[in-house]
């Protein structure tokens, strides 16, 4: 006699919750904007901006991943005035849930929903051969919708920027020390010499990844090297 599989949560409820999530994100986003512009006095602060500060030492346009980091770094000097301008306010609470990031992509409350220009030799199965290019909304920018993945980028890109700009300071060898400075790393590669400790950005390995070891072991059997993705 066949046994019946019982789920702790009915699949129909999971499906309903998944479909309801975009609506919840929109409602919460609207409430946050209401709080920013009314209850938190953002309008009053904007109105009083001229009276409190006629000039600024630094004006940062865009409070994304880079702009927020620049503002935080500059604010360590209490003697200077900084103005950070951004099109949005506090990030939507759903951006704090890595498992729910799929619902934040292409949602007007959390994603600018950009697309690339039509491609010539790729994206053949997409409308107009355009690829979705998610860009996060809210303070923190695209770091709000990146599933909390930490990735420095390819060292060759930094070296290429140095070559194109003619400014050797963009070389990865020169910028790597700043990655070390910002990191408070607690992960698999702590002793590799490629990461820093005590910085403002906490980085750690995934605590719950069932089955990951099997995948890595299979990769090793195929001859692949398991290494730090942020190692040059």
N, C-alpha and C positions, 0 to 999 in steps of 0.2 A: 504493500500500500504506500503510495507516494506521500511524503510528508509535506506539510504546508509551511512555507517560510513566513515568519512573522517579523515585521519591522517595528522597531520601537516608535517610529513616527510614520504615519501613513504616507505613502508616496504622493497621494493626491494633495495632501497638506503641503509637502515640500514644493510641489509644482505650483501651488497657489501662492506660497510665500515668495518663490522666485519671480513670479509674474508681478507680484505686488511691490517688490523692492524698488523699481524705478519710480513709482508714484511716491513711496515713502521718502526717497532721496529728494524729490522735487519739493515735497511739503516741508521737510526739514530745512532745505536750502532757503526756502522763502521765509521761514521763521528766523533763521540766522540773519538774513538780510534785514528783516524787521527789527531785530535786536540791535544790529549794527547801526542802523540809521535813526532809530527812535530811542530805544531804552538805554543804549550805551552812550548816547549823545554824540555820535559821529558827526552829525550835522552841526551840532554846536561847536565841536572841536574844529571842524572845517571853517566855520564862520569866524572863530576866534584865532585862526591861524595867522592872519595878518597882524593882529594886535600883539600876539605873543612873540612872533618871530618874523622880522622883516627880511632877514638874510639867513642863508644856510651855508655851511662850509662844503657840504656834499649833498647833491640831489640824485637819488637813485631811482631810475625809471624802471619799474618792474620788480615785484617782490617774489619772483620765482626762486628756483633752487640757487642760482648764482646771486641774484639781488639780495635775497634774505641773508645769505652767508656774508656778503660784502657789508651789509648794514650791521650785522652782529659783530663783525670784526672791527669796523670803524667805531662802534659804540663803546668799545673798551676804553677809548679815550674820552673821558667825561667832559673835556673842555671844548669839544666840537659839537656843532649842530648838524643833524642829519635829517633829511626829508626822504622818506620812502614812499613812492607812489605806486599803486597797484589798482587794476581794474576791479578786483574782487576783495573780499574780506577774509574772515576766518574760514578755514577749509571745512567742507561738509563732513560731519561725523563719520559717514560711511567710508571716507578715505582712510580712516584709521584701522579698517578691517581688511587685511590682505586677502582673506578668502573671498571677500565680496567685491574685489577690484573689477571683476568682469562686468558688474552692474554700473560701475562709474565710468567705464569707457563709452564714448559717444553719447553720454548723458549731458544735456545742456547745462546742468548745474555744476558739473565737475570736469568737463572736457570741452575745449574749444572746437573739437571735431574738424580739424584741418585735414586736407587731402593733398597729396603730392600733385605735381603737374603730370599730365598724361605721359606714361612711359613708352619707350620705343620697343625695347626687347624683353620686357617683363610685364607682370600683372596682366597677362593675356586673358585671364578668366574674370577680371574685375570690370565694373562699369567704367567706360572711358579709359580703361587701363590706368586708373588712379588708385594709389595705395592710401589707406587710412593712416593719418599721422597724428596720433593722440598727443595733446598738450594739456596739462592739468590747469584747472582754474583754482583760484584761491591762493593765499599766502603759502609759499612753498612750491608753487607751480607744479611741474610734472612729477616732483617727488611725492605728490599726493596720490598718484595713480600708478606708481611703478612697482607695486606689490612689495615695497620695502626692500628691493634688491639693491645692493651696493656694487657699483661697477665703475671703475675709474675711467675706462676707455682704453683704446688701443694706443700704446706708446708711439707707434708709427704715425698716428694722427697728430700728436703733439710735435713730433719732429718735422712733419710736413708743414704744420702751421709756422714753425720757426723758419723753414726754408722759404715759404711763400711771403711771409711778412718781413723777412730779413732780420728778425729779432731773435737771437739765440736764446733769450730768456724763456721762450716757449718750448725749448727742447724738453723731452720727458725727464732727462737727467736733472734738469734744473727745477722742474715743478714737482717731482716726486716727493721732495722733503715737505711740501705743503700738505700732501695727502697724509704723510706720517703725522704731521702736526695736528690735523683735525680729527684723527682717529682715536677712539678708545676701543681697541680691538680685542675680542675674546672669542677665538674660533679655532678651527683646525690648524691654522698656519701661524700660530702665535710666535713660534720660534724660528720662523723663516727669515726674519730680518727685513721683511717687506711691509711691515705694519707698525703703527704707532700705538702708544698707550697714553691715557690721561687726557685725551682731547675731548672736545664737546660732542663729537658724533659717536654714539655707541654702535658698535658693529659686532654681531655674534652669528654663530652658525644656527641653522634651523634646528629647533629643539625636537620637533616631531616630524619625522619623514619616514613612515613605514614603507619598507621595501627598497629604500635607497641603497642599502648595502648590497643587495642582490644585483641591482643595476650596475653599481661600480665594480663589483666582482666580475660581472659579465664583460664589462669594458676592458678590464685588465686581461681577461682571457683572450680577448681579441687583439691584445697588444697595445692598447691605448694607455697613455700615462695619466694618472690622476694628479692634478696639480691645482695650484691656486690661480683662479681666473684673473686675479689682479696682480699677478707676478709678471714682471717684464720678460 
